[in-house]
């Protein structure tokens, strides 16, 4: 017997989905009209070959920008970057290059996508495949350049709130 959630009860569905803690990223693309957006729908897919995925709503500016760019960057935000996450989730921010005036960044060596300063990690990717994902598209990328800052903790999102883990070593 298959049980399907009542599509009319989207708020309950969102609440239940939100019980899964995720990292927080800012997905970016470069080019003539760079763009960024906060996304927590990011995950690793495979180590051989190395693949990651991001899901982007079809009506988001990022959707067409990513498809056209052919490459993207995933900026995994550090625990102190909640304001950056909120900024790139704000639909009233400027579009194009002007939206990056609010943060320190550098163009990625391999993709040209903006890499946000002080992020926990940067993953530059070549776009590999795109799949239908309902009201989203699933973009698979091949990492071509990766960097990680080991002295930071990552920003998390759980139950509609930003969170931080305090990781301490006991041994």
Backbone as CSV, one residue per row, in Angstrom:
resi,resn,N_x,N_y,N_z,CA_x,CA_y,CA_z,C_x,C_y,C_z
1,UNK,0.837,-1.174,0.000,0.000,0.000,0.000,0.881,1.236,0.000
2,UNK,0.670,2.122,-0.940,1.430,3.367,-1.015,0.686,4.464,-0.275
3,UNK,1.434,5.230,0.524,0.846,6.356,1.237,1.478,7.624,0.683
4,UNK,0.665,8.514,0.182,1.144,9.775,-0.379,0.671,10.919,0.510
5,UNK,1.553,11.882,0.772,1.109,13.027,1.575,0.064,13.832,0.822
6,UNK,-0.846,14.424,1.572,-1.866,15.275,0.991,-1.193,16.529,0.453
7,UNK,-1.210,16.748,-0.873,-0.539,17.925,-1.426,-1.123,19.227,-0.907
8,UNK,-2.340,19.185,-0.397,-2.950,20.395,0.162,-2.314,20.761,1.495
9,UNK,-1.600,19.820,2.111,-0.984,20.066,3.407,0.526,20.280,3.252
10,UNK,0.884,21.227,2.414,2.297,21.507,2.132,3.051,21.975,3.371
11,UNK,2.372,22.652,4.295,3.066,23.144,5.488,3.517,21.981,6.374
12,UNK,2.690,20.937,6.497,3.096,19.763,7.274,4.244,19.042,6.579
13,UNK,4.143,18.908,5.284,5.209,18.263,4.519,6.525,19.019,4.690
14,UNK,6.496,20.348,4.584,7.691,21.172,4.767,8.254,20.996,6.182
15,UNK,7.344,20.945,7.169,7.768,20.779,8.560,8.466,19.431,8.767
16,UNK,7.910,18.370,8.193,8.512,17.047,8.325,9.847,16.987,7.583
17,UNK,9.897,17.499,6.363,11.160,17.523,5.619,12.224,18.307,6.380
18,UNK,11.814,19.351,7.093,12.746,20.202,7.826,13.376,19.554,9.038
19,UNK,12.915,18.337,9.405,13.513,17.653,10.551,14.839,17.003,10.207
20,UNK,15.228,17.061,8.943,16.515,16.522,8.513,17.517,17.668,8.456
21,UNK,18.524,17.635,9.300,19.531,18.696,9.329,20.351,18.683,8.043
22,UNK,20.601,19.870,7.518,21.418,19.993,6.314,22.478,21.055,6.532
23,UNK,23.510,20.987,5.725,24.454,22.081,5.661,23.819,23.211,4.877
24,UNK,24.451,24.372,4.912,23.938,25.531,4.185,25.005,25.959,3.185
25,UNK,24.599,26.130,1.949,25.526,26.526,0.897,25.013,27.763,0.169
26,UNK,25.926,28.437,-0.499,25.548,29.427,-1.498,26.066,28.893,-2.816
27,UNK,25.134,28.616,-3.702,25.430,28.126,-5.037,25.695,29.347,-5.911
28,UNK,26.803,29.336,-6.672,27.138,30.489,-7.514,27.504,30.049,-8.925
29,UNK,27.246,30.946,-9.873,27.712,30.785,-11.244,28.389,32.087,-11.655
30,UNK,29.367,31.984,-12.544,30.095,33.160,-13.012,29.589,33.611,-14.362
31,UNK,30.490,34.168,-15.143,30.134,34.631,-16.474,29.773,36.099,-16.500
32,UNK,29.120,36.516,-17.577,28.741,37.915,-17.770,27.749,38.394,-16.713
33,UNK,26.873,37.489,-16.278,25.881,37.833,-15.262,25.973,36.822,-14.128
34,UNK,26.938,37.013,-13.218,27.066,36.049,-12.114,25.829,36.077,-11.225
35,UNK,25.584,34.950,-10.586,24.416,34.855,-9.724,24.731,33.933,-8.559
36,UNK,24.048,34.166,-7.438,24.193,33.312,-6.261,22.846,33.094,-5.609
37,UNK,22.720,31.974,-4.921,21.503,31.685,-4.150,21.837,30.734,-3.018
38,UNK,21.168,30.937,-1.901,21.314,30.024,-0.771,20.603,28.721,-1.109
39,UNK,21.262,27.607,-0.821,20.672,26.295,-1.102,21.100,25.302,-0.025
40,UNK,20.141,24.528,0.448,20.513,23.428,1.335,20.250,22.085,0.665
41,UNK,19.813,22.125,-0.584,19.601,20.892,-1.344,20.872,20.567,-2.125
42,UNK,21.893,20.200,-1.386,23.203,19.836,-1.931,23.635,18.539,-1.264
43,UNK,24.202,17.647,-2.035,24.748,16.425,-1.456,25.785,15.813,-2.381
44,UNK,26.608,14.968,-1.808,27.522,14.176,-2.622,26.738,12.996,-3.174
45,UNK,27.134,12.536,-4.347,26.440,11.433,-4.994,27.354,10.225,-5.116
46,UNK,28.583,10.453,-5.564,29.475,9.349,-5.897,30.927,9.772,-5.708
47,UNK,31.747,8.822,-5.315,33.191,9.062,-5.232,33.898,8.602,-6.506
48,UNK,33.293,7.652,-7.258,33.932,7.139,-8.469,32.878,6.931,-9.546
49,UNK,32.666,7.893,-10.416,33.381,9.174,-10.492,32.862,10.127,-9.418
50,UNK,33.663,11.123,-9.056,33.182,12.094,-8.080,32.035,12.921,-8.672
51,UNK,30.903,12.950,-7.958,29.730,13.697,-8.406,29.039,14.319,-7.201
52,UNK,28.493,15.524,-7.401,27.659,16.181,-6.409,26.355,16.583,-7.092
53,UNK,25.326,16.850,-6.283,24.087,17.330,-6.877,23.576,18.537,-6.119
54,UNK,22.910,19.394,-6.861,22.183,20.523,-6.296,20.812,20.534,-6.976
55,UNK,19.809,20.919,-6.216,18.456,21.014,-6.756,18.042,22.474,-6.761
56,UNK,17.520,22.918,-7.891,17.138,24.321,-8.060,15.720,24.384,-8.614
57,UNK,14.898,25.202,-7.983,13.512,25.377,-8.424,13.499,25.934,-9.851
58,UNK,12.608,25.416,-10.653,12.565,25.781,-12.076,12.319,27.265,-12.328
59,UNK,11.598,27.952,-11.424,11.321,29.370,-11.656,12.351,30.292,-10.988
60,UNK,13.406,29.723,-10.410,14.463,30.543,-9.801,15.386,31.102,-10.876
61,UNK,15.898,32.302,-10.650,16.867,32.902,-11.575,18.045,31.953,-11.771
62,UNK,18.468,31.280,-10.692,19.612,30.376,-10.764,19.397,29.239,-11.741
63,UNK,18.173,28.799,-11.925,17.903,27.642,-12.777,18.478,27.839,-14.178
64,UNK,18.083,28.892,-14.854,18.574,29.128,-16.213,20.033,29.560,-16.215
65,UNK,20.438,30.309,-15.181,21.827,30.754,-15.098,22.770,29.564,-15.012
66,UNK,22.430,28.584,-14.205,23.281,27.409,-14.050,23.308,26.586,-15.331
67,UNK,22.161,26.408,-15.931,22.087,25.629,-17.170,22.946,26.264,-18.262
68,UNK,22.954,27.584,-18.336,23.732,28.293,-19.363,25.219,28.356,-19.046
69,UNK,25.577,28.436,-17.769,26.977,28.631,-17.372,27.836,27.403,-17.644
70,UNK,27.267,26.223,-17.485,28.044,25.006,-17.713,28.950,24.631,-16.547
71,UNK,29.023,25.474,-15.543,29.816,25.195,-14.356,29.283,26.006,-13.197
72,UNK,29.602,25.590,-11.984,29.094,26.283,-10.806,30.016,26.037,-9.630
73,UNK,29.794,26.789,-8.573,30.540,26.578,-7.331,29.555,26.392,-6.194
74,UNK,29.929,25.544,-5.262,29.183,25.352,-4.028,30.046,25.924,-2.918
75,UNK,29.554,26.962,-2.268,30.234,27.574,-1.130,29.569,27.026,0.127
76,UNK,30.230,26.116,0.827,29.689,25.556,2.069,29.967,26.575,3.161
77,UNK,28.910,27.124,3.740,29.080,28.232,4.668,29.583,27.782,6.035
78,UNK,30.431,28.622,6.609,30.965,28.396,7.947,29.942,28.855,8.981
79,UNK,30.118,28.402,10.207,29.128,28.637,11.265,28.820,30.113,11.488
80,UNK,29.760,31.012,11.246,29.528,32.441,11.494,28.938,33.160,10.271
81,UNK,28.523,32.440,9.238,28.058,33.073,8.001,26.540,33.037,7.812
82,UNK,25.803,33.056,8.890,24.339,33.084,8.780,23.870,34.311,8.001
83,UNK,24.496,35.466,8.203,24.076,36.670,7.483,24.276,36.501,5.976
84,UNK,25.315,35.793,5.571,25.547,35.520,4.145,24.431,34.624,3.610
85,UNK,24.069,33.604,4.376,22.984,32.705,3.962,21.683,33.476,3.793
86,UNK,21.371,34.326,4.765,20.133,35.107,4.692,20.161,36.079,3.513
87,UNK,21.306,36.699,3.268,21.428,37.655,2.170,21.138,36.982,0.822
88,UNK,21.759,35.818,0.558,21.568,35.166,-0.737,20.226,34.439,-0.842
89,UNK,19.464,34.386,0.251,18.091,33.871,0.212,17.076,34.989,0.019
90,UNK,17.505,36.229,0.137,16.627,37.396,0.052,16.366,37.742,-1.420
91,UNK,15.131,37.621,-1.839,14.788,37.883,-3.248,14.847,39.363,-3.612
92,UNK,15.000,40.248,-2.633,15.071,41.681,-2.941,16.516,42.169,-3.156
93,UNK,17.501,41.263,-3.030,18.892,41.690,-3.253,19.077,42.022,-4.737
94,UNK,20.102,42.811,-5.068,20.330,43.132,-6.488,20.662,41.870,-7.274
95,UNK,20.477,41.935,-8.575,20.851,40.826,-9.451,22.190,41.119,-10.109
96,UNK,22.751,40.102,-10.732,24.019,40.265,-11.434,25.186,40.480,-10.484
97,UNK,26.234,41.074,-11.014,27.471,41.274,-10.244,27.241,42.096,-8.979
98,UNK,26.273,43.010,-8.994,26.007,43.879,-7.841,25.635,43.097,-6.585
99,UNK,25.033,41.915,-6.730,24.668,41.151,-5.534,25.885,40.680,-4.755
100,UNK,27.049,40.652,-5.389,28.266,40.203,-4.707,29.020,41.357,-4.045
101,UNK,28.512,42.588,-4.198,29.141,43.733,-3.520,29.034,43.620,-1.999
102,UNK,28.092,42.831,-1.514,27.851,42.713,-0.075,28.783,41.709,0.613
103,UNK,29.545,40.944,-0.166,30.435,39.933,0.414,31.807,40.014,-0.248
104,UNK,32.798,39.549,0.478,34.129,39.424,-0.107,34.172,38.105,-0.875
105,UNK,34.720,38.133,-2.084,34.753,36.936,-2.907,35.872,37.020,-3.924
106,UNK,36.173,35.904,-4.531,37.133,35.827,-5.639,36.574,34.860,-6.668
107,UNK,36.915,35.082,-7.922,36.462,34.183,-8.985,37.194,32.852,-8.881
108,UNK,36.445,31.774,-9.024,37.051,30.447,-8.996,38.004,30.258,-10.159
109,UNK,39.102,29.579,-9.897,40.133,29.354,-10.925,39.622,28.531,-12.097
110,UNK,38.744,27.562,-11.830,38.315,26.651,-12.877,36.996,27.046,-13.528
111,UNK,36.070,27.646,-12.764,34.738,27.943,-13.302,34.456,29.431,-13.428
112,UNK,35.229,30.249,-12.743,34.945,31.678,-12.699,33.800,32.029,-11.780
113,UNK,33.176,31.036,-11.173,32.056,31.280,-10.255,32.576,31.934,-8.980
114,UNK,31.831,32.856,-8.408,32.261,33.512,-7.171,32.461,32.516,-6.022
115,UNK,33.617,32.622,-5.383,33.934,31.844,-4.189,33.905,32.814,-3.021
116,UNK,33.012,32.597,-2.093,32.783,33.517,-0.975,33.869,33.338,0.079
117,UNK,34.476,34.454,0.462,35.542,34.436,1.457,35.047,33.851,2.771
118,UNK,35.928,33.177,3.453,35.685,32.599,4.781,34.688,31.447,4.793
119,UNK,34.293,30.945,3.622,33.413,29.777,3.590,34.164,28.574,4.151
120,UNK,33.432,27.636,4.695,33.992,26.409,5.253,34.680,25.594,4.158
121,UNK,34.055,25.556,2.971,34.617,24.815,1.838,34.113,25.420,0.536
122,UNK,34.894,25.226,-0.525,34.514,25.615,-1.887,34.636,24.378,-2.766
123,UNK,33.619,24.156,-3.597,33.652,23.053,-4.552,33.278,23.629,-5.911
124,UNK,34.255,23.712,-6.802,33.961,24.154,-8.170,33.637,22.925,-9.004
125,UNK,32.585,23.023,-9.826,32.101,21.875,-10.589,31.842,22.232,-12.044
126,UNK,32.095,21.274,-12.909,31.588,21.323,-14.273,30.222,20.651,-14.256
127,UNK,29.253,21.244,-14.933,27.925,20.645,-15.029,28.027,19.365,-15.853
128,UNK,27.493,18.270,-15.324,27.597,16.972,-15.980,26.270,16.534,-16.590
129,UNK,25.203,16.539,-15.795,23.882,16.121,-16.260,22.811,16.933,-15.525
130,UNK,21.619,16.989,-16.135,20.459,17.621,-15.517,19.278,16.662,-15.631
131,UNK,18.529,16.539,-14.528,17.382,15.635,-14.493,16.147,16.370,-13.991
132,UNK,14.977,15.870,-14.392,13.705,16.388,-13.913,13.545,16.004,-12.450
133,UNK,13.147,16.962,-11.646,12.891,16.722,-10.229,11.609,17.404,-9.790
134,UNK,10.529,17.223,-10.539,9.259,17.867,-10.192,9.334,19.352,-10.443
135,UNK,9.098,20.177,-9.389,9.175,21.624,-9.579,10.617,22.133,-9.510
136,UNK,11.572,21.215,-9.374,13.004,21.530,-9.373,13.691,20.767,-10.508
137,UNK,14.897,21.173,-10.830,15.788,20.370,-11.663,16.922,19.905,-10.774
138,UNK,17.403,18.706,-11.048,18.521,18.128,-10.325,19.745,18.279,-11.217
139,UNK,20.702,19.072,-10.761,21.928,19.308,-11.511,23.047,18.481,-10.895
140,UNK,23.675,17.629,-11.702,24.839,16.875,-11.247,26.096,17.557,-11.751
141,UNK,27.075,17.682,-10.858,28.329,18.315,-11.216,29.516,17.437,-10.887
142,UNK,30.564,17.598,-11.675,31.835,16.920,-11.441,32.765,17.919,-10.767
143,UNK,33.189,17.656,-9.523,34.120,18.588,-8.871,35.441,18.672,-9.647
144,UNK,35.871,19.902,-9.919,37.133,20.114,-10.633,38.156,20.846,-9.775
145,UNK,37.714,21.409,-8.656,38.602,22.085,-7.703,37.885,22.101,-6.358
146,UNK,38.575,21.681,-5.293,37.984,21.687,-3.963,38.965,22.281,-2.959
147,UNK,38.409,22.986,-1.979,39.205,23.565,-0.893,38.398,23.477,0.391
148,UNK,39.093,23.274,1.525,38.425,23.212,2.824,39.261,23.939,3.861
149,UNK,38.574,24.682,4.721,39.222,25.339,5.869,38.972,24.461,7.079
150,UNK,39.993,23.916,7.663,39.811,22.938,8.739,39.508,23.568,10.092
151,UNK,39.750,24.852,10.259,39.587,25.472,11.580,38.164,25.956,11.861
152,UNK,37.239,25.713,10.990,35.872,26.211,11.151,34.876,25.065,11.279
153,UNK,33.705,25.382,11.810,32.564,24.475,11.769,31.614,24.976,10.688
154,UNK,30.812,24.082,10.151,29.864,24.455,9.104,28.555,24.963,9.717
155,UNK,27.858,25.812,8.971,26.530,26.293,9.337,25.516,25.207,8.975
156,UNK,24.549,24.989,9.859,23.518,23.976,9.630,22.137,24.617,9.629
157,UNK,21.174,23.900,9.047,19.785,24.344,9.035,18.925,23.174,9.484
158,UNK,18.083,23.405,10.501,17.240,22.352,11.060,15.959,22.971,11.602
159,UNK,14.829,22.407,11.233,13.512,22.852,11.717,13.298,24.352,11.515
160,UNK,13.727,24.858,10.348,13.493,26.252,10.014,14.444,27.233,10.683
161,UNK,15.514,26.720,11.311,16.453,27.603,12.013,17.895,27.270,11.628
162,UNK,18.727,28.289,11.655,20.169,28.081,11.492,20.722,27.571,12.813
163,UNK,21.658,26.639,12.722,22.233,26.000,13.916,23.740,25.862,13.735
164,UNK,24.405,25.625,14.850,25.832,25.353,14.841,26.099,24.156,15.724
165,UNK,27.041,23.342,15.313,27.511,22.252,16.142,28.790,22.708,16.820
166,UNK,28.974,22.300,18.040,30.222,22.562,18.708,30.977,21.237,18.758
167,UNK,31.832,21.022,17.769,32.574,19.771,17.683,33.835,19.866,18.503
168,UNK,33.958,18.980,19.453,35.177,18.949,20.257,35.711,17.529,20.236
169,UNK,37.007,17.414,20.223,37.660,16.127,20.213,37.856,15.661,21.649
170,UNK,37.526,14.407,21.924,37.694,13.871,23.274,38.841,12.873,23.351
171,UNK,39.564,12.720,22.321,40.600,11.711,22.429,41.689,11.955,21.519
